């Protein structure tokens, strides 16, 4: 069985920024859908699915942050997976 290589610290940092941008985008989409469609009934399902996707993304970020602290305790920081807004870049940058 081959051993998989873990993410480098730089790869964690890049992934953290990208996932933060994705979460921001999901939040913006949720706000947009919530303002355009009913909060209950069939029309609310897309917004609820966006909330579920955001929750799944948050759980993935938390797990990756735990891995970061285990793999690189000397350089780990909460801002890797939860960067300040000014440190985030859009997916198109």
N, C-alpha and C positions, 0 to 999 in steps of 0.2 A: 504494500500500500504506500502510495506516495504522500508525503507530508505537504500540506498546503502552506504557502508563505502568508504570513499575516500582513495587514496593511502597515505601511511605514507611517511614521508620525506625520510626514507631509501629506500622505494620502488621506489620513484621518482628517487633517485640517481642510483639505480640498473638499472631501466628502461632506464634512460638517457645514461648510459654506453653501454647498449645493443643496443639501437637504433643508437648510434654513430658508433658502429662497423658495423651494418647493412648498414648504409649510406656509410661508407668507402668501404665495399664490393661491393655495387652497383656501386660506382665510379670506382673501379678496373675493374669490369665486363664491364662497358661502354667503358673504354679505350681499353680493350682487343677486344671487338666487333668492335669498331671504326677502329682499326688497321687491322682487318681481313676482314671486309665487306664494301661494298659501302656505301656512306653517303646518297645516294638517291635511290629511287626505292624500290621494295619489300625486297631486302636484308637488307635495313636499318631499317626495322620495329622492329626487336628485340632490337636494340640499343635505338630506340626511346621509346619503352615500358619501358626499364630500366630507362631512363631519367624521364619518367612520374612517375614511382614507387619512384624514388629518390625525386622528387618534392612532392609527396603525403606524403612521410616519413618526409620531412622537414616541411610540414604544420602540421603534427601530433606533431612533436617535439615542434614547436612553440606554439601550443595550450596547450600542456602539461606544457610547461614552464610558460605560463600565469596562468594555474591552480595552479602550484607550488607557484608562487608569491602571489596569492590570499589566498591560504591555509596556507602557512608557510612564511609570509613576513620576519620574523626575521632571518630565516636561508636560504632563497632562494639565489641562485647565478646563473649567466648565465652558469657557468661551470658544472652545474648539467646536463643539456641537450646538452651542447656543450663542453664536457670535452677536456682537452688538450690531444694530442696524447699519451703521456706517461701514462695518467690515464685511457686509454681505455684498455679493455681486449677483447680478441677474444671470439666468441661464444663457442669455444671449451675449453676455459680455465676453 
